[in-house]
Amino acid sequence: MGLTNKGVGIGLPAPDFELKATNGKSYSLSAFRGKPTILFFMRKKLGFNSRSQLEQLKSLHEIISSIAQLIVILEDDGEAEGMGTPQKYIDSSALPCPVLLDPYGKVLNRYNIYKLVGLDGYQMARPSLFLIGYEQEIVYNYVGEKPLDYPNYEMLMAQLQNIVVANSSRSNHFVPIIATPMSHTIYAVA
């Protein structure tokens, strides 16, 4: 069994980055300062588990898009081919959020999302999710132990609600958002 790194810690500044999306545009984390941002890191080879997670993210995006930015970041070493390649699946799934390609896992490493395997130190991306707050601090993180692990979306929604409510309490103005499939109601600043 190898060493495990569990991601950048809660309360710490989120490492900034600039990556190209599958649509050719460049995105940086700092461009979303002032709006909660959800970063979902995935392996470059999309198996069934990754595809079902992307379908859940599509549903999540519909619920949270008015109060948070969802970004999918795919590890990309440029070698993936065949039906499991990110580009083919992304093209067919019409994800409604930016899908960024992380060349050689540079951002993945800055967020400490890897597991060293064996003696060669091979790094594998694991399903991971980070909720970044209004001031670009890490509010919640999930780093899977195994490739088939899922983030806890109910915990994510609760954390998102907490930071939105805390931020909106400064202005004393709440606007209800549609309840999620997880039975949470989110409030956003108008």
C-alpha positions as CSV (number, residue, x, y, z in Angstrom):
1,M,0.0,0.0,0.0
2,G,1.3,3.4,-0.9
3,L,1.3,6.8,0.7
4,T,-2.0,8.8,0.5
5,N,-2.4,12.6,0.4
6,K,-5.8,13.9,1.4
7,G,-5.9,17.2,-0.3
8,V,-5.3,20.8,0.6
9,G,-6.8,21.4,4.1
10,I,-10.0,23.2,4.9
11,G,-9.5,26.9,5.8
12,L,-6.4,27.2,3.6
13,P,-6.3,29.3,0.4
14,A,-7.2,27.4,-2.7
15,P,-4.3,27.1,-5.1
16,D,-5.0,29.3,-8.2
17,F,-4.6,27.9,-11.6
18,E,-5.3,28.7,-15.3
19,L,-6.3,25.8,-17.5
20,K,-7.8,25.3,-21.0
21,A,-11.2,23.9,-21.3
22,T,-12.4,21.4,-23.8
23,N,-14.1,24.2,-25.6
24,G,-10.7,26.0,-26.1
25,K,-11.3,28.8,-23.6
26,S,-8.9,29.4,-20.6
27,Y,-10.3,29.6,-17.1
28,S,-8.6,30.6,-13.8
29,L,-9.9,30.0,-10.3
30,S,-9.3,33.6,-9.4
31,A,-11.8,34.7,-12.0
32,F,-14.5,33.2,-9.8
33,R,-13.5,35.1,-6.6
34,G,-16.7,36.3,-4.9
35,K,-18.7,33.2,-5.9
36,P,-18.5,29.8,-4.3
37,T,-16.8,27.4,-6.7
38,I,-16.9,23.6,-6.7
39,L,-13.9,21.8,-8.2
40,F,-14.5,18.2,-9.2
41,F,-11.3,16.4,-10.1
42,M,-11.5,13.2,-12.2
43,R,-9.3,10.6,-13.8
44,K,-8.5,10.9,-17.5
45,K,-9.9,7.5,-18.2
46,L,-13.6,7.7,-17.7
47,G,-15.1,4.4,-16.5
48,F,-18.7,3.7,-15.5
49,N,-18.2,5.3,-12.1
50,S,-16.8,8.5,-13.5
51,R,-19.7,8.7,-16.0
52,S,-22.3,8.2,-13.3
53,Q,-20.6,10.9,-11.3
54,L,-20.7,13.3,-14.3
55,E,-24.4,12.6,-14.6
56,Q,-24.9,13.5,-10.9
57,L,-22.8,16.6,-11.5
58,K,-25.1,17.7,-14.3
59,S,-28.1,17.4,-11.9
60,L,-26.1,19.3,-9.2
61,H,-25.2,22.0,-11.7
62,E,-28.9,22.7,-12.4
63,I,-29.6,23.1,-8.7
64,I,-26.6,25.3,-7.7
65,S,-25.8,27.2,-10.9
66,S,-27.3,30.5,-9.6
67,I,-25.2,30.5,-6.4
68,A,-22.0,28.6,-7.2
69,Q,-19.7,27.7,-10.2
70,L,-19.1,24.1,-10.9
71,I,-15.9,23.2,-12.7
72,V,-14.8,19.7,-13.7
73,I,-11.0,19.2,-14.0
74,L,-9.7,16.1,-15.8
75,E,-6.2,14.8,-15.4
76,D,-4.8,14.8,-19.0
77,D,-1.5,13.4,-20.1
78,G,-2.4,13.5,-23.7
79,E,-2.3,9.7,-24.1
80,A,-5.9,8.6,-23.5
81,E,-7.5,7.1,-26.6
82,G,-10.7,5.1,-27.4
83,M,-14.2,5.3,-26.0
84,G,-13.0,6.1,-22.5
85,T,-11.4,9.4,-23.4
86,P,-12.7,12.5,-21.7
87,Q,-13.3,14.4,-24.9
88,K,-15.5,11.8,-26.5
89,Y,-17.7,11.4,-23.4
90,I,-17.8,15.1,-22.7
91,D,-18.8,15.9,-26.3
92,S,-21.7,13.3,-26.0
93,S,-22.9,14.3,-22.5
94,A,-23.2,18.1,-23.1
95,L,-22.0,19.0,-19.6
96,P,-23.2,22.5,-18.7
97,C,-20.1,23.6,-16.9
98,P,-16.5,24.2,-17.9
99,V,-14.5,21.0,-18.2
100,L,-10.8,21.8,-17.9
101,L,-7.9,19.7,-18.9
102,D,-5.0,19.5,-16.4
103,P,-1.8,18.7,-18.4
104,Y,0.2,16.0,-16.6
105,G,-1.8,16.5,-13.4
106,K,-0.1,19.8,-12.4
107,V,-3.2,21.3,-10.7
108,L,-4.0,17.9,-9.3
109,N,-0.6,17.8,-7.6
110,R,-1.1,21.4,-6.2
111,Y,-4.3,20.2,-4.6
112,N,-2.5,17.1,-3.2
113,I,-4.9,14.6,-4.8
114,Y,-2.9,11.5,-5.5
115,K,-2.0,8.1,-4.2
116,L,1.5,6.8,-4.5
117,V,1.4,3.2,-5.7
118,G,4.2,0.7,-5.5
119,L,7.8,1.4,-5.7
120,D,7.7,3.5,-8.8
121,G,5.7,6.3,-7.1
122,Y,2.9,6.2,-9.8
123,Q,0.3,8.9,-9.1
124,M,-3.3,8.2,-9.7
125,A,-6.0,10.8,-9.6
126,R,-8.9,9.9,-7.4
127,P,-12.4,11.3,-7.4
128,S,-12.0,14.5,-5.5
129,L,-14.2,17.5,-4.8
130,F,-13.3,20.9,-3.3
131,L,-15.8,23.6,-2.3
132,I,-14.1,27.0,-2.5
133,G,-15.6,29.9,-0.6
134,Y,-16.2,33.5,-1.5
135,E,-12.7,34.5,-0.7
136,Q,-11.1,31.5,-2.4
137,E,-10.6,29.5,0.8
138,I,-11.2,25.8,0.9
139,V,-14.5,25.2,2.8
140,Y,-15.0,21.5,2.2
141,N,-12.9,18.8,0.6
142,Y,-13.4,15.2,-0.3
143,V,-10.6,12.9,-1.6
144,G,-11.6,9.4,-2.4
145,E,-9.6,6.4,-1.1
146,K,-10.4,4.2,-4.1
147,P,-11.3,5.0,-7.7
148,L,-14.9,3.9,-7.1
149,D,-15.5,6.3,-4.1
150,Y,-18.1,9.0,-4.5
151,P,-18.1,12.4,-2.8
152,N,-20.8,13.0,-0.3
153,Y,-23.1,15.4,-2.2
154,E,-25.4,15.8,0.8
155,M,-22.4,17.1,2.9
156,L,-21.4,19.3,0.0
157,M,-24.9,20.8,-0.2
158,A,-24.9,21.4,3.6
159,Q,-21.5,23.1,3.4
160,L,-22.6,25.2,0.4
161,Q,-25.8,26.2,2.3
162,N,-23.7,27.2,5.4
163,I,-21.3,29.5,3.4
164,V,-24.2,31.1,1.4
165,V,-26.2,31.7,4.5
166,A,-23.2,33.1,6.4
167,N,-22.4,35.4,3.5
168,S,-26.0,36.5,3.1
169,S,-26.5,37.2,6.8
170,R,-24.1,40.1,6.4
171,S,-26.7,41.7,4.0
172,N,-29.8,40.3,5.8
173,H,-31.3,39.4,2.4
174,F,-32.2,35.8,1.5
175,V,-33.6,34.4,-1.7
176,P,-34.8,30.8,-1.6
177,I,-33.5,28.4,-4.3
178,I,-35.3,25.2,-5.4
179,A,-34.9,22.3,-3.0
180,T,-32.3,19.8,-4.1
181,P,-32.9,16.1,-4.6
182,M,-31.1,15.6,-1.3
183,S,-33.9,17.6,0.4
184,H,-31.8,20.6,1.2
185,T,-33.0,24.2,0.5
186,I,-30.3,26.6,-0.4
187,Y,-30.5,30.4,0.2
188,A,-28.6,32.8,-2.0
189,V,-27.9,36.6,-1.9
190,A,-30.1,38.5,-4.3
